[in-house]
Amino acid sequence: DEQGGGQWGDFTGLESKEIRRVFIRKVYSILMIQLSITFGLIALFHFTPSIREY
């Protein structure tokens, strides 16, 4: 509705607890993957002598 006074309609997608739970799980999964890769690279650069000397 173009003249709805800024209302976005009756979207109820994130109101469902199941959908919200799945969304939060995906977000935390992506975050944990990114942190794991970051810490893995830090460990590689810290504990590999030839890379550390560079």
Secondary structure, 3 states (H helix, E strand, C coil): CCCCCCCCCCCCHHHCHHHHHHHHHHHHHHHHHHHHHHHHHHHHHHHCHHHHHC
